[in-house]
């Protein structure tokens, strides 16, 4: 027989199954953060929020304080607590990124760049600079743009490479649309940068496209000429 808590979740569309125990724990955890003094009073709100994001905690970062209030009915103080939790989580992810100093695979790059490129409503373009030993020298934001595009200036990208005495560059940018597919302009940009890099012995090692659901690697997909 379902408990009152489970009945409430079922009414809101969370079907009791083998994942119910974990989902219940998630609801309890989020409710305790939203209002530590009265968690039971906000447990329904917590359940609605988690159902809305399909229990993917990373998606909590997609909402502003105003959206938390308008979409889910939380108070200003509660919305502020949610944003603080997200900020703390990002700080922790940045610390993990900073601990990685050697690039071994595209997935390695994805782990490093997740705090920079996930859950954005606009495009950003980054370059990772490496030496011959694939040691990460520096991460540089090349540009920030709009919802559909951003400008990646090759002069800026390679000038920084020369200053750092880097021999390899990994390009990264995000698709806020969620489309995990390279565009024609993505391919053209990568090939143009590859061609220019050959003249100064700086290789484009990979180009990763990020979405909140994963990444696409030009290297893995065979798109590097």
C-alpha positions, 0 to 999 in steps of 0.5 A, a space after each residue: 500500500 502506498 504511503 500518503 507521500 507516495 500517493 501525493 507523488 503519484 497524483 503529480 505524475 511520479 509513478 511508483 516503481 523501483 526508482 521511487 525510493 531514490 525519487 522520494 529521497 531526492 524530493 526530501 533532500 530538495 525540500 530540506 534545502 528550499 525550507 530547512 525549517 518547514 521541509 514538509 510544507 514545501 515537499 509538494 513544490 520540491 516534487 513538482 520541480 524535480 518532476 519538471 526537470 525529470 529528476 536531473 539535478 543539473 537542470 536546476 541551473 536553467 531557471 532564474 530566481 524569477 522563474 522559480 517564483 513564477 513557475 513553481 510558486 516558491 518565495 523570494 527567500 526560497 528562490 535565493 536558497 536554490 540559486 545559492 545551492 546551484 552556485 555552490 555546486 558550480 564552485 565544486 565543479 570548477 575545483 574538479 576541473 582545475 584538478 585536471 591538468 592532462 588531456 587524455 580524451 574528449 570525455 576528459 575535455 567534457 569533464 573540464 568544460 562542463 562548469 563553463 558551458 552547460 546550462 547557458 541560454 547563449 553561446 560561448 566559445 572557448 579554446 584550451 591550449 596544450 603543449 606537446 605533452 598534452 598538458 593543459 596550459 590555459 582555458 580561454 573564453 574567446 567570445 560570448 554571443 547570442 542564442 544561435 551564434 557567437 564569433 570565434 576570431 582566429 587571430 585571437 585564438 592563435 595569438 594566444 597560442 603563440 603567447 603561451 607557446 602552445 602546440 595544440 588547441 582544443 575548441 569548445 562551444 555550446 548549442 543552447 538549442 540542445 541540438 547535438 549536431 555540427 552546423 555547416 559554419 562549425 565545420 567551416 570554422 574548424 577547417 579554416 583554423 586547421 589550415 591556418 594552424 599548419 603554417 605556425 605548427 599549432 594543431 587543432 586537436 579537437 572541436 567539441 560541441 556541448 549541450 546539457 545532454 552530452 557532447 559531440 567530438 569532431 575527433 571522435 566523429 572523424 570530422 577533422 581533416 
